[in-house]
Amino acid sequence: MIRVVAKGKLKQGVKLEEYLTLARELVTETNKEEGCISYALHEDINDPTIVTMIEKWVDEEAIEQHNCSEHVRKIVPELRKLRESTEINLYREIK
Amino acid sequence: MIRVVAKGKLKQGVKLEEYLTLARELVTETNKEEGCISYALHEDINDPTIVTMIEKWVDEEAIEQHNCSEHVRKIVPELRKLRESTEINLYREIK
């Protein structure tokens, strides 16, 4: 199981609602993917300009398939235009 | 429900096992806390110097109680000495 934390900072002037309209479609479509355990957008409770996707995947192959999906190709570039920065980490739990 | 991502970067020369010996005790004790839904340490699959706690709490009050707990007071300062940097974000899911 792989966890992904994709932390984004919205560009100045970008409204959260504008971002959410796009992001919600990505969340809906991604949660339908077979290898997706969970995929949800979060807002930092202390800084509303930080929007982070916290994800759980069966394995790295599921993530690769996700990255080639139609909804990622269509929506992610548009979301990226609204962000000032993005920090993505792929994690494995340490038991 | 509040999610916390506490991303740490180990200081140069610090061995992961050294960090884990301390961190595992913190994970064990924290998972016993009433307000703790999940609390697990993760390693970045692309950079073993990044160690991140991904947490789920019932509410902010549970986090405040955690921060005042005996195991946090005893262990967290020791872990901090082994890290070069720490980035903590508290998140609420956006539905």
N, CA and C atoms of all chains as a GROMACS GRO file, in nm:
protein
  570
    1MET      N    1   0.086  -0.119   0.000
    1MET     CA    2   0.000   0.000   0.000
    1MET      C    3   0.089   0.124   0.000
    2ILE      N    4   0.057   0.219  -0.084
    2ILE     CA    5   0.136   0.342  -0.095
    2ILE      C    6   0.045   0.460  -0.062
    3ARG      N    7   0.098   0.550   0.022
    3ARG     CA    8   0.023   0.674   0.051
    3ARG      C    9   0.089   0.789  -0.023
    4VAL      N   10   0.008   0.876  -0.076
    4VAL     CA   11   0.061   0.994  -0.144
    4VAL      C   12   0.006   1.117  -0.074
    5VAL      N   13   0.095   1.214  -0.050
    5VAL     CA   14   0.052   1.344   0.000
    5VAL      C   15   0.098   1.446  -0.104
    6ALA      N   16   0.000   1.508  -0.168
    6ALA     CA   17   0.031   1.605  -0.275
    6ALA      C   18  -0.015   1.741  -0.226
    7LYS      N   19   0.080   1.817  -0.175
    7LYS     CA   20   0.050   1.944  -0.108
    7LYS      C   21   0.066   2.059  -0.207
    8GLY      N   22  -0.044   2.136  -0.224
    8GLY     CA   23  -0.041   2.248  -0.318
    8GLY      C   24  -0.066   2.380  -0.249
    9LYS      N   25  -0.008   2.487  -0.304
    9LYS     CA   26  -0.033   2.623  -0.254
    9LYS      C   27  -0.097   2.699  -0.369
   10LEU      N   28  -0.216   2.754  -0.342
   10LEU     CA   29  -0.288   2.827  -0.447
   10LEU      C   30  -0.216   2.957  -0.482
   11LYS      N   31  -0.220   2.993  -0.609
   11LYS     CA   32  -0.167   3.124  -0.650
   11LYS      C   33  -0.248   3.235  -0.583
   12GLN      N   34  -0.184   3.350  -0.564
   12GLN     CA   35  -0.256   3.465  -0.507
   12GLN      C   36  -0.376   3.498  -0.595
   13GLY      N   37  -0.490   3.523  -0.532
   13GLY     CA   38  -0.608   3.564  -0.608
   13GLY      C   39  -0.695   3.448  -0.655
   14VAL      N   40  -0.642   3.327  -0.649
   14VAL     CA   41  -0.723   3.210  -0.691
   14VAL      C   42  -0.822   3.177  -0.579
   15LYS      N   43  -0.951   3.168  -0.616
   15LYS     CA   44  -1.055   3.138  -0.516
   15LYS      C   45  -1.063   2.986  -0.497
   16LEU      N   46  -1.081   2.946  -0.371
   16LEU     CA   47  -1.088   2.802  -0.341
   16LEU      C   48  -1.200   2.736  -0.423
   17GLU      N   49  -1.313   2.804  -0.434
   17GLU     CA   50  -1.427   2.746  -0.507
   17GLU      C   51  -1.392   2.715  -0.652
   18GLU      N   52  -1.314   2.806  -0.711
   18GLU     CA   53  -1.269   2.788  -0.850
   18GLU      C   54  -1.189   2.658  -0.860
   19TYR      N   55  -1.102   2.638  -0.763
   19TYR     CA   56  -1.016   2.519  -0.760
   19TYR      C   57  -1.100   2.394  -0.737
   20LEU      N   58  -1.196   2.406  -0.647
   20LEU     CA   59  -1.278   2.289  -0.607
   20LEU      C   60  -1.366   2.239  -0.721
   21THR      N   61  -1.413   2.328  -0.805
   21THR     CA   62  -1.499   2.286  -0.915
   21THR      C   63  -1.427   2.182  -1.000
   22LEU      N   64  -1.301   2.209  -1.026
   22LEU     CA   65  -1.219   2.114  -1.104
   22LEU      C   66  -1.181   1.993  -1.020
   23ALA      N   67  -1.136   2.020  -0.897
   23ALA     CA   68  -1.079   1.913  -0.813
   23ALA      C   69  -1.184   1.807  -0.779
   24ARG      N   70  -1.308   1.852  -0.759
   24ARG     CA   71  -1.413   1.756  -0.721
   24ARG      C   72  -1.436   1.652  -0.830
   25GLU      N   73  -1.425   1.695  -0.955
   25GLU     CA   74  -1.444   1.598  -1.065
   25GLU      C   75  -1.330   1.496  -1.064
   26LEU      N   76  -1.210   1.544  -1.039
   26LEU     CA   77  -1.093   1.455  -1.031
   26LEU      C   78  -1.111   1.355  -0.917
   27VAL      N   79  -1.158   1.402  -0.803
   27VAL     CA   80  -1.178   1.315  -0.685
   27VAL      C   81  -1.282   1.208  -0.716
   28THR      N   82  -1.393   1.250  -0.779
   28THR     CA   83  -1.501   1.155  -0.810
   28THR      C   84  -1.452   1.046  -0.905
   29GLU      N   85  -1.387   1.087  -1.012
   29GLU     CA   86  -1.338   0.989  -1.111
   29GLU      C   87  -1.229   0.900  -1.053
   30THR      N   88  -1.139   0.956  -0.975
   30THR     CA   89  -1.025   0.879  -0.921
   30THR      C   90  -1.073   0.773  -0.823
   31ASN      N   91  -1.173   0.806  -0.743
   31ASN     CA   92  -1.223   0.708  -0.646
   31ASN      C   93  -1.290   0.588  -0.713
   32LYS      N   94  -1.318   0.600  -0.843
   32LYS     CA   95  -1.375   0.487  -0.916
   32LYS      C   96  -1.266   0.390  -0.961
   33GLU      N   97  -1.139   0.434  -0.959
   33GLU     CA   98  -1.030   0.351  -1.010
   33GLU      C   99  -1.006   0.230  -0.920
   34GLU      N  100  -0.979   0.117  -0.984
   34GLU     CA  101  -0.966  -0.009  -0.910
   34GLU      C  102  -0.857  -0.004  -0.802
   35GLY      N  103  -0.742   0.055  -0.838
   35GLY     CA  104  -0.630   0.053  -0.744
   35GLY      C  105  -0.634   0.164  -0.639
   36CYS      N  106  -0.738   0.245  -0.643
   36CYS     CA  107  -0.750   0.358  -0.550
   36CYS      C  108  -0.822   0.315  -0.423
   37ILE      N  109  -0.755   0.324  -0.308
   37ILE     CA  110  -0.818   0.290  -0.180
   37ILE      C  111  -0.889   0.413  -0.125
   38SER      N  112  -0.820   0.527  -0.131
   38SER     CA  113  -0.887   0.654  -0.094
   38SER      C  114  -0.813   0.768  -0.162
   39TYR      N  115  -0.889   0.875  -0.186
   39TYR     CA  116  -0.833   0.991  -0.260
   39TYR      C  117  -0.921   1.108  -0.224
   40ALA      N  118  -0.870   1.198  -0.139
   40ALA     CA  119  -0.956   1.306  -0.092
   40ALA      C  120  -0.878   1.436  -0.081
   41LEU      N  121  -0.949   1.544  -0.111
   41LEU     CA  122  -0.887   1.678  -0.106
   41LEU      C  123  -0.905   1.735   0.034
   42HIS      N  124  -0.802   1.802   0.083
   42HIS     CA  125  -0.807   1.860   0.216
   42HIS      C  126  -0.762   2.005   0.213
   43GLU      N  127  -0.814   2.080   0.311
   43GLU     CA  128  -0.774   2.220   0.324
   43GLU      C  129  -0.703   2.235   0.458
   44ASP      N  130  -0.592   2.310   0.457
   44ASP     CA  131  -0.521   2.334   0.582
   44ASP      C  132  -0.608   2.422   0.671
   45ILE      N  133  -0.631   2.379   0.794
   45ILE     CA  134  -0.725   2.453   0.879
   45ILE      C  135  -0.667   2.588   0.924
   46ASN      N  136  -0.537   2.603   0.906
   46ASN     CA  137  -0.474   2.731   0.944
   46ASN      C  138  -0.438   2.818   0.825
   47ASP      N  139  -0.446   2.762   0.704
   47ASP     CA  140  -0.408   2.840   0.584
   47ASP      C  141  -0.490   2.792   0.464
   48PRO      N  142  -0.601   2.860   0.432
   48PRO     CA  143  -0.691   2.815   0.326
   48PRO      C  144  -0.629   2.819   0.186
   49THR      N  145  -0.504   2.868   0.175
   49THR     CA  146  -0.440   2.866   0.042
   49THR      C  147  -0.366   2.734   0.021
   50ILE      N  148  -0.362   2.651   0.126
   50ILE     CA  149  -0.296   2.519   0.111
   50ILE      C  150  -0.405   2.413   0.089
   51VAL      N  151  -0.399   2.348  -0.026
   51VAL     CA  152  -0.495   2.242  -0.060
   51VAL      C  153  -0.415   2.116  -0.091
   52THR      N  154  -0.446   2.010  -0.022
   52THR     CA  155  -0.362   1.889  -0.029
   52THR      C  156  -0.446   1.764  -0.056
   53MET      N  157  -0.401   1.685  -0.153
   53MET     CA  158  -0.468   1.557  -0.179
   53MET      C  159  -0.397   1.452  -0.095
   54ILE      N  160  -0.473   1.381  -0.014
   54ILE     CA  161  -0.416   1.270   0.065
   54ILE      C  162  -0.476   1.142   0.008
   55GLU      N  163  -0.385   1.052  -0.036
   55GLU     CA  164  -0.427   0.939  -0.118
   55GLU      C  165  -0.374   0.808  -0.063
   56LYS      N  166  -0.447   0.702  -0.093
   56LYS     CA  167  -0.403   0.566  -0.056
   56LYS      C  168  -0.420   0.477  -0.178
   57TRP      N  169  -0.314   0.409  -0.220
   57TRP     CA  170  -0.317   0.327  -0.340
   57TRP      C  171  -0.275   0.183  -0.308
   58VAL      N  172  -0.323   0.091  -0.386
   58VAL     CA  173  -0.289  -0.051  -0.364
   58VAL      C  174  -0.138  -0.071  -0.382
   59ASP      N  175  -0.084  -0.011  -0.491
   59ASP     CA  176   0.060  -0.022  -0.518
   59ASP      C  177   0.104   0.086  -0.616
   60GLU      N  178   0.232   0.088  -0.651
   60GLU     CA  179   0.284   0.193  -0.740
   60GLU      C  180   0.226   0.181  -0.880
   61GLU      N  181   0.194   0.058  -0.921
   61GLU     CA  182   0.137   0.039  -1.054
   61GLU      C  183   0.001   0.110  -1.066
   62ALA      N  184  -0.075   0.105  -0.959
   62ALA     CA  185  -0.207   0.171  -0.958
   62ALA      C  186  -0.188   0.322  -0.975
   63ILE      N  187  -0.082   0.375  -0.917
   63ILE     CA  188  -0.055   0.519  -0.930
   63ILE      C  189  -0.014   0.551  -1.074
   64GLU      N  190   0.067   0.465  -1.132
   64GLU     CA  191   0.108   0.488  -1.273
   64GLU      C  192  -0.015   0.487  -1.365
   65GLN      N  193  -0.105   0.391  -1.342
   65GLN     CA  194  -0.228   0.385  -1.424
   65GLN      C  195  -0.311   0.512  -1.405
   66HIS      N  196  -0.318   0.557  -1.279
   66HIS     CA  197  -0.392   0.680  -1.247
   66HIS      C  198  -0.335   0.797  -1.328
   67ASN      N  199  -0.201   0.807  -1.327
   67ASN     CA  200  -0.136   0.921  -1.394
   67ASN      C  201  -0.156   0.920  -1.546
   68CYS      N  202  -0.194   0.803  -1.600
   68CYS     CA  203  -0.220   0.794  -1.745
   68CYS      C  204  -0.370   0.805  -1.775
   69SER      N  205  -0.451   0.820  -1.674
   69SER     CA  206  -0.597   0.819  -1.695
   69SER      C  207  -0.645   0.946  -1.765
   70GLU      N  208  -0.761   0.934  -1.829
   70GLU     CA  209  -0.822   1.045  -1.902
   70GLU      C  210  -0.849   1.164  -1.809
   71HIS      N  211  -0.903   1.136  -1.688
   71HIS     CA  212  -0.940   1.247  -1.600
   71HIS      C  213  -0.817   1.320  -1.547
   72VAL      N  214  -0.707   1.246  -1.526
   72VAL     CA  215  -0.584   1.314  -1.481
   72VAL      C  216  -0.531   1.400  -1.595
   73ARG      N  217  -0.525   1.343  -1.717
   73ARG     CA  218  -0.470   1.419  -1.832
   73ARG      C  219  -0.553   1.545  -1.857
   74LYS      N  220  -0.686   1.534  -1.831
   74LYS     CA  221  -0.775   1.648  -1.862
   74LYS      C  222  -0.769   1.754  -1.750
   75ILE      N  223  -0.770   1.710  -1.624
   75ILE     CA  224  -0.794   1.803  -1.513
   75ILE      C  225  -0.665   1.852  -1.445
   76VAL      N  226  -0.568   1.763  -1.425
   76VAL     CA  227  -0.450   1.799  -1.346
   76VAL      C  228  -0.373   1.920  -1.403
   77PRO      N  229  -0.354   1.928  -1.537
   77PRO     CA  230  -0.285   2.048  -1.589
   77PRO      C  231  -0.360   2.177  -1.557
   78GLU      N  232  -0.494   2.171  -1.558
   78GLU     CA  233  -0.574   2.290  -1.525
   78GLU      C  234  -0.558   2.328  -1.377
   79LEU      N  235  -0.554   2.228  -1.290
   79LEU     CA  236  -0.534   2.255  -1.148
   79LEU      C  237  -0.395   2.314  -1.124
   80ARG      N  238  -0.299   2.259  -1.197
   80ARG     CA  239  -0.161   2.305  -1.179
   80ARG      C  240  -0.148   2.454  -1.210
   81LYS      N  241  -0.224   2.501  -1.308
   81LYS     CA  242  -0.219   2.645  -1.345
   81LYS      C  243  -0.263   2.733  -1.229
   82LEU      N  244  -0.345   2.678  -1.139
   82LEU     CA  245  -0.400   2.757  -1.027
   82LEU      C  246  -0.311   2.751  -0.903
   83ARG      N  247  -0.206   2.668  -0.913
   83ARG     CA  248  -0.120   2.652  -0.795
   83ARG      C  249   0.013   2.725  -0.815
   84GLU      N  250   0.062   2.782  -0.704
   84GLU     CA  251   0.194   2.847  -0.702
   84GLU      C  252   0.303   2.740  -0.688
   85SER      N  253   0.274   2.637  -0.608
   85SER     CA  254   0.374   2.530  -0.586
   85SER      C  255   0.304   2.399  -0.553
   86THR      N  256   0.377   2.290  -0.574
   86THR     CA  257   0.326   2.155  -0.544
   86THR      C  258   0.438   2.071  -0.489
   87GLU      N  259   0.408   1.996  -0.385
   87GLU     CA  260   0.509   1.909  -0.321
   87GLU      C  261   0.446   1.771  -0.309
   88ILE      N  262   0.503   1.672  -0.378
   88ILE     CA  263   0.441   1.538  -0.378
   88ILE      C  264   0.537   1.438  -0.314
   89ASN      N  265   0.486   1.366  -0.216
   89ASN     CA  266   0.566   1.259  -0.155
   89ASN      C  267   0.488   1.128  -0.160
   90LEU      N  268   0.561   1.021  -0.196
   90LEU     CA  269   0.502   0.886  -0.194
   90LEU      C  270   0.559   0.813  -0.073
   91TYR      N  271   0.470   0.758   0.005
   91TYR     CA  272   0.514   0.700   0.132
   91TYR      C  273   0.477   0.553   0.148
   92ARG      N  274   0.563   0.480   0.220
   92ARG     CA  275   0.527   0.347   0.268
   92ARG      C  276   0.528   0.351   0.420
   93GLU      N  277   0.427   0.286   0.482
   93GLU     CA  278   0.423   0.286   0.628
   93GLU      C  279   0.538   0.205   0.684
   94ILE      N  280   0.596   0.254   0.793
   94ILE     CA  281   0.701   0.180   0.865
   94ILE      C  282   0.632   0.114   0.984
   95LYS      N  283   0.634  -0.018   0.985
   95LYS     CA  284   0.571  -0.090   1.097
   95LYS      C  285   0.664  -0.098   1.219
   96MET      N  286  -1.334   1.545   1.203
   96MET     CA  287  -1.210   1.467   1.195
   96MET      C  288  -1.098   1.554   1.138
   97ILE      N  289  -0.982   1.549   1.199
   97ILE     CA  290  -0.868   1.629   1.154
   97ILE      C  291  -0.754   1.534   1.115
   98ARG      N  292  -0.694   1.564   1.000
   98ARG     CA  293  -0.576   1.486   0.959
   98ARG      C  294  -0.452   1.571   0.979
   99VAL      N  295  -0.348   1.509   1.024
   99VAL     CA  296  -0.221   1.580   1.042
   99VAL      C  297  -0.115   1.510   0.958
  100VAL      N  298  -0.038   1.590   0.885
  100VAL     CA  299   0.079   1.539   0.815
  100VAL      C  300   0.200   1.612   0.872
  101ALA      N  301   0.285   1.537   0.939
  101ALA     CA  302   0.403   1.596   1.004
  101ALA      C  303   0.526   1.540   0.933
  102LYS      N  304   0.575   1.619   0.839
  102LYS     CA  305   0.683   1.574   0.752
  102LYS      C  306   0.818   1.617   0.809
  103GLY      N  307   0.907   1.519   0.831
  103GLY     CA  308   1.038   1.550   0.888
  103GLY      C  309   1.150   1.508   0.794
  104LYS      N  310   1.261   1.582   0.800
  104LYS     CA  311   1.381   1.545   0.723
  104LYS      C  312   1.491   1.515   0.825
  105LEU      N  313   1.548   1.396   0.816
  105LEU     CA  314   1.650   1.357   0.913
  105LEU      C  315   1.778   1.438   0.890
  106LYS      N  316   1.846   1.468   1.000
  106LYS     CA  317   1.977   1.534   0.988
  106LYS      C  318   2.073   1.440   0.919
  107GLN      N  319   2.175   1.499   0.852
  107GLN     CA  320   2.276   1.415   0.787
  107GLN      C  321   2.343   1.324   0.890
  108GLY      N  322   2.361   1.197   0.855
  108GLY     CA  323   2.431   1.106   0.946
  108GLY      C  324   2.339   1.034   1.043
  109VAL      N  325   2.215   1.079   1.057
  109VAL     CA  326   2.121   1.011   1.148
  109VAL      C  327   2.069   0.885   1.079
  110LYS      N  328   2.083   0.770   1.149
  110LYS     CA  329   2.038   0.643   1.092
  110LYS      C  330   1.886   0.630   1.116
  111LEU      N  331   1.816   0.576   1.015
  111LEU     CA  332   1.672   0.558   1.028
  111LEU      C  333   1.638   0.472   1.150
  112GLU      N  334   1.718   0.365   1.173
  112GLU     CA  335   1.689   0.274   1.286
  112GLU      C  336   1.693   0.349   1.420
  113GLU      N  337   1.789   0.442   1.430
  113GLU     CA  338   1.804   0.523   1.552
  113GLU      C  339   1.675   0.602   1.576
  114TYR      N  340   1.623   0.657   1.468
  114TYR     CA  341   1.500   0.738   1.476
  114TYR      C  342   1.382   0.648   1.510
  115LEU      N  343   1.377   0.530   1.447
  115LEU     CA  344   1.262   0.440   1.464
  115LEU      C  345   1.252   0.387   1.606
  116THR      N  346   1.363   0.365   1.671
  116THR     CA  347   1.360   0.311   1.807
  116THR      C  348   1.275   0.401   1.896
  117LEU      N  349   1.296   0.532   1.881
  117LEU     CA  350   1.218   0.630   1.958
  117LEU      C  351   1.076   0.641   1.902
  118ALA      N  352   1.066   0.652   1.770
  118ALA     CA  353   0.937   0.682   1.707
  118ALA      C  354   0.836   0.569   1.730
  119ARG      N  355   0.885   0.445   1.731
  119ARG     CA  356   0.792   0.333   1.750
  119ARG      C  357   0.721   0.340   1.884
  120GLU      N  358   0.794   0.383   1.987
  120GLU     CA  359   0.732   0.394   2.120
  120GLU      C  360   0.622   0.500   2.117
  121LEU      N  361   0.652   0.611   2.049
  121LEU     CA  362   0.554   0.720   2.037
  121LEU      C  363   0.429   0.670   1.962
  122VAL      N  364   0.450   0.594   1.855
  122VAL     CA  365   0.337   0.541   1.776
  122VAL      C  366   0.252   0.447   1.862
  123THR      N  367   0.317   0.360   1.936
  123THR     CA  368   0.245   0.262   2.020
  123THR      C  369   0.160   0.334   2.124
  124GLU      N  370   0.220   0.427   2.194
  124GLU     CA  371   0.149   0.498   2.301
  124GLU      C  372   0.038   0.587   2.243
  125THR      N  373   0.065   0.652   2.133
  125THR     CA  374  -0.034   0.745   2.076
  125THR      C  375  -0.157   0.670   2.026
  126ASN      N  376  -0.136   0.553   1.968
  126ASN     CA  377  -0.252   0.477   1.918
  126ASN      C  378  -0.344   0.430   2.029
  127LYS      N  379  -0.296   0.438   2.154
  127LYS     CA  380  -0.382   0.402   2.268
  127LYS      C  381  -0.474   0.518   2.307
  128GLU      N  382  -0.443   0.639   2.260
  128GLU     CA  383  -0.519   0.757   2.302
  128GLU      C  384  -0.660   0.754   2.246
  129GLU      N  385  -0.755   0.797   2.329
  129GLU     CA  386  -0.896   0.786   2.291
  129GLU      C  387  -0.929   0.860   2.161
  130GLY      N  388  -0.874   0.982   2.149
  130GLY     CA  389  -0.910   1.066   2.033
  130GLY      C  390  -0.831   1.033   1.908
  131CYS      N  391  -0.743   0.936   1.916
  131CYS     CA  392  -0.656   0.902   1.801
  131CYS      C  393  -0.724   0.796   1.713
  132ILE      N  394  -0.750   0.830   1.588
  132ILE     CA  395  -0.811   0.734   1.494
  132ILE      C  396  -0.701   0.651   1.429
  133SER      N  397  -0.595   0.722   1.385
  133SER     CA  398  -0.477   0.650   1.335
  133SER      C  399  -0.356   0.741   1.346
  134TYR      N  400  -0.241   0.676   1.359
  134TYR     CA  401  -0.116   0.752   1.381
  134TYR      C  402  -0.004   0.659   1.340
  135ALA      N  403   0.056   0.686   1.223
  135ALA     CA  404   0.155   0.593   1.171
  135ALA      C  405   0.271   0.667   1.106
  136LEU      N  406   0.388   0.609   1.122
  136LEU     CA  407   0.510   0.669   1.065
  136LEU      C  408   0.531   0.614   0.924
  137HIS      N  409   0.575   0.700   0.835
  137HIS     CA  410   0.596   0.661   0.696
  137HIS      C  411   0.733   0.706   0.648
  138GLU      N  412   0.784   0.633   0.551
  138GLU     CA  413   0.912   0.667   0.490
  138GLU      C  414   0.887   0.701   0.343
  139ASP      N  415   0.948   0.807   0.295
  139ASP     CA  416   0.932   0.843   0.154
  139ASP      C  417   1.001   0.736   0.070
  140ILE      N  418   0.929   0.679  -0.027
  140ILE     CA  419   0.988   0.567  -0.102
  140ILE      C  420   1.101   0.614  -0.194
  141ASN      N  421   1.109   0.745  -0.215
  141ASN     CA  422   1.216   0.798  -0.303
  141ASN      C  423   1.328   0.866  -0.225
  142ASP      N  424   1.306   0.889  -0.095
  142ASP     CA  425   1.408   0.961  -0.015
  142ASP      C  426   1.400   0.913   0.130
  143PRO      N  427   1.485   0.816   0.170
  143PRO     CA  428   1.476   0.758   0.305
  143PRO      C  429   1.510   0.855   0.418
  144THR      N  430   1.550   0.980   0.381
  144THR     CA  431   1.576   1.078   0.489
  144THR      C  432   1.448   1.152   0.526
  145ILE      N  433   1.339   1.126   0.450
  145ILE     CA  434   1.211   1.192   0.482
  145ILE      C  435   1.125   1.092   0.559
  146VAL      N  436   1.092   1.128   0.683
  146VAL     CA  437   1.007   1.043   0.767
  146VAL      C  438   0.886   1.127   0.810
  147THR      N  439   0.769   1.075   0.783
  147THR     CA  440   0.647   1.156   0.801
  147THR      C  441   0.542   1.079   0.880
  148MET      N  442   0.486   1.149   0.982
  148MET     CA  443   0.376   1.090   1.058
  148MET      C  444   0.247   1.134   0.990
  149ILE      N  445   0.165   1.037   0.954
  149ILE     CA  446   0.033   1.068   0.897
  149ILE      C  447  -0.070   1.025   1.000
  150GLU      N  448  -0.154   1.122   1.041
  150GLU     CA  449  -0.237   1.103   1.159
  150GLU      C  450  -0.382   1.138   1.130
  151LYS      N  451  -0.471   1.072   1.206
  151LYS     CA  452  -0.615   1.104   1.198
  151LYS      C  453  -0.667   1.119   1.339
  152TRP      N  454  -0.730   1.231   1.370
  152TRP     CA  455  -0.779   1.260   1.504
  152TRP      C  456  -0.928   1.291   1.502
  153VAL      N  457  -0.995   1.263   1.612
  153VAL     CA  458  -1.139   1.288   1.622
  153VAL      C  459  -1.166   1.438   1.605
  154ASP      N  460  -1.086   1.520   1.674
  154ASP     CA  461  -1.103   1.666   1.665
  154ASP      C  462  -0.976   1.736   1.716
  155GLU      N  463  -0.977   1.869   1.714
  155GLU     CA  464  -0.858   1.945   1.755
  155GLU      C  465  -0.828   1.927   1.904
  156GLU      N  466  -0.934   1.905   1.982
  156GLU     CA  467  -0.912   1.887   2.126
  156GLU      C  468  -0.829   1.760   2.154
  157ALA      N  469  -0.855   1.658   2.074
  157ALA     CA  470  -0.780   1.532   2.090
  157ALA      C  471  -0.632   1.557   2.061
  158ILE      N  472  -0.604   1.643   1.964
  158ILE     CA  473  -0.465   1.676   1.929
  158ILE      C  474  -0.400   1.753   2.044
  159GLU      N  475  -0.476   1.848   2.102
  159GLU     CA  476  -0.421   1.925   2.215
  159GLU      C  477  -0.388   1.832   2.333
  160GLN      N  478  -0.479   1.737   2.360
  160GLN     CA  479  -0.451   1.641   2.469
  160GLN      C  480  -0.326   1.558   2.438
  161HIS      N  481  -0.316   1.520   2.311
  161HIS     CA  482  -0.198   1.441   2.268
  161HIS      C  483  -0.070   1.520   2.295
  162ASN      N  484  -0.072   1.648   2.256
  162ASN     CA  485   0.047   1.732   2.270
  162ASN      C  486   0.088   1.753   2.416
  163CYS      N  487  -0.008   1.731   2.509
  163CYS     CA  488   0.024   1.744   2.652
  163CYS      C  489   0.056   1.608   2.716
  164SER      N  490   0.052   1.502   2.639
  164SER     CA  491   0.068   1.368   2.697
  164SER      C  492   0.213   1.344   2.742
  165GLU      N  493   0.229   1.249   2.833
  165GLU     CA  494   0.360   1.211   2.887
  165GLU      C  495   0.453   1.162   2.775
  166HIS      N  496   0.401   1.077   2.687
  166HIS     CA  497   0.487   1.019   2.582
  166HIS      C  498   0.532   1.125   2.482
  167VAL      N  499   0.446   1.224   2.453
  167VAL     CA  500   0.488   1.332   2.361
  167VAL      C  501   0.597   1.414   2.430
  168ARG      N  502   0.572   1.453   2.554
  168ARG     CA  503   0.670   1.538   2.625
  168ARG      C  504   0.806   1.466   2.636
  169LYS      N  505   0.801   1.334   2.652
  169LYS     CA  506   0.926   1.258   2.671
  169LYS      C  507   0.998   1.233   2.538
  170ILE      N  508   0.924   1.196   2.434
  170ILE     CA  509   0.985   1.146   2.311
  170ILE      C  510   1.003   1.251   2.202
  171VAL      N  511   0.905   1.338   2.182
  171VAL     CA  512   0.908   1.431   2.068
  171VAL      C  513   1.034   1.521   2.068
  172PRO      N  514   1.073   1.577   2.184
  172PRO     CA  515   1.196   1.659   2.182
  172PRO      C  516   1.319   1.579   2.137
  173GLU      N  517   1.325   1.451   2.173
  173GLU     CA  518   1.439   1.367   2.132
  173GLU      C  519   1.436   1.343   1.980
  174LEU      N  520   1.316   1.321   1.927
  174LEU     CA  521   1.304   1.302   1.782
  174LEU      C  522   1.341   1.430   1.707
  175ARG      N  523   1.299   1.544   1.765
  175ARG     CA  524   1.326   1.673   1.699
  175ARG      C  525   1.476   1.695   1.684
  176LYS      N  526   1.553   1.648   1.782
  176LYS     CA  527   1.701   1.666   1.776
  176LYS      C  528   1.761   1.592   1.655
  177LEU      N  529   1.690   1.489   1.608
  177LEU     CA  530   1.743   1.406   1.498
  177LEU      C  531   1.698   1.458   1.362
  178ARG      N  532   1.610   1.560   1.364
  178ARG     CA  533   1.558   1.612   1.236
  178ARG      C  534   1.621   1.746   1.202
  179GLU      N  535   1.642   1.764   1.073
  179GLU     CA  536   1.693   1.891   1.020
  179GLU      C  537   1.577   1.990   1.008
  180SER      N  538   1.459   1.939   0.968
  180SER     CA  539   1.343   2.028   0.952
  180SER      C  540   1.214   1.948   0.975
  181THR      N  541   1.108   2.023   1.006
  181THR     CA  542   0.976   1.962   1.028
  181THR      C  543   0.870   2.054   0.971
  182GLU      N  544   0.773   1.997   0.901
  182GLU     CA  545   0.664   2.074   0.840
  182GLU      C  546   0.534   2.007   0.883
  183ILE      N  547   0.451   2.079   0.959
  183ILE     CA  548   0.328   2.018   1.012
  183ILE      C  549   0.207   2.092   0.956
  184ASN      N  550   0.116   2.015   0.897
  184ASN     CA  551  -0.009   2.073   0.849
  184ASN      C  552  -0.128   1.998   0.910
  185LEU      N  553  -0.227   2.075   0.952
  185LEU     CA  554  -0.352   2.017   1.002
  185LEU      C  555  -0.458   2.037   0.896
  186TYR      N  556  -0.524   1.931   0.861
  186TYR     CA  557  -0.617   1.936   0.748
  186TYR      C  558  -0.758   1.894   0.785
  187ARG      N  559  -0.854   1.955   0.715
  187ARG     CA  560  -0.992   1.906   0.717
  187ARG      C  561  -1.028   1.866   0.574
  188GLU      N  562  -1.098   1.750   0.561
  188GLU     CA  563  -1.134   1.707   0.427
  188GLU      C  564  -1.237   1.802   0.366
  189ILE      N  565  -1.223   1.827   0.236
  189ILE     CA  566  -1.321   1.908   0.164
  189ILE      C  567  -1.410   1.810   0.088
  190LYS      N  568  -1.538   1.808   0.123
  190LYS     CA  569  -1.630   1.716   0.057
  190LYS      C  570  -1.679   1.771  -0.078
   0.00000   0.00000   0.00000
